[in-house]
Amino acid sequence: MKRFKGEVAWFCKSRGEGMIYSPDHQQVFYVHYSAINSNQDFKVLNKGAEVEFVLYTNLYMSQVEYVKEVA
């Protein structure tokens, strides 16, 4: 699995979803809270946070499969 670095463009805590901007791809990718690697009970991403992520791609779309904030 290739990991990419990016930045959280936005994340809605109430809906549990958002977008991550990838400078490598020069586009944004959808992220769901279930993809967040965190020890917290309530998983969120902070806007502007630097993250490391893995993409899931099929014939129809690409979305974030795994994401972790870089400390």
C-alpha positions as CSV (number, residue, x, y, z in Angstrom):
1,M,0.0,0.0,0.0
2,K,1.4,3.3,-1.0
3,R,1.0,6.1,1.5
4,F,0.5,9.7,0.5
5,K,0.7,13.0,2.4
6,G,-2.0,15.6,2.3
7,E,-4.0,18.2,4.2
8,V,-7.5,18.1,5.6
9,A,-9.5,20.5,3.4
10,W,-12.6,20.2,5.6
11,F,-14.3,17.7,7.9
12,C,-17.8,17.9,9.3
13,K,-18.0,16.4,12.8
14,S,-21.7,15.9,12.8
15,R,-21.8,14.0,9.5
16,G,-18.4,12.2,10.0
17,E,-17.1,12.9,6.6
18,G,-14.8,15.3,4.7
19,M,-12.2,15.9,2.1
20,I,-8.4,15.5,2.0
21,Y,-6.3,17.5,-0.5
22,S,-3.4,15.6,-2.0
23,P,-0.6,17.6,-3.5
24,D,0.7,14.5,-5.3
25,H,-2.6,14.1,-7.2
26,Q,-3.5,17.8,-7.1
27,Q,-7.1,16.9,-6.2
28,V,-9.3,16.2,-3.1
29,F,-10.5,12.8,-1.9
30,Y,-13.5,11.8,0.2
31,V,-12.9,10.5,3.7
32,H,-15.3,8.9,6.1
33,Y,-14.7,8.8,9.9
34,S,-14.4,5.0,9.8
35,A,-11.1,5.4,7.9
36,I,-9.5,7.5,10.7
37,N,-6.8,5.7,12.7
38,S,-7.3,7.1,16.2
39,N,-7.5,5.8,19.8
40,Q,-10.3,8.3,20.6
41,D,-13.9,7.2,20.9
42,F,-15.0,10.2,18.7
43,K,-12.9,10.2,15.5
44,V,-12.4,13.6,13.8
45,L,-9.9,15.4,11.6
46,N,-9.0,19.0,12.1
47,K,-9.1,21.4,9.1
48,G,-5.6,22.1,7.9
49,A,-4.0,19.2,9.7
50,E,-1.3,17.3,7.9
51,V,-2.2,13.7,7.3
52,E,-0.8,10.5,5.9
53,F,-3.4,8.4,3.9
54,V,-3.9,5.3,1.7
55,L,-6.3,5.4,-1.2
56,Y,-8.9,2.8,-2.3
57,T,-9.5,2.9,-6.0
58,N,-11.9,0.9,-8.2
59,L,-13.3,1.5,-11.7
60,Y,-15.7,4.2,-10.4
61,M,-13.9,6.2,-7.7
62,S,-11.0,6.8,-5.4
63,Q,-11.5,7.4,-1.7
64,V,-9.4,7.4,1.5
65,E,-9.2,3.9,3.0
66,Y,-6.9,4.8,5.9
67,V,-5.9,8.2,7.4
68,K,-3.8,9.3,10.3
69,E,-2.8,12.8,11.4
70,V,0.9,13.4,11.3
71,A,2.2,14.7,14.6
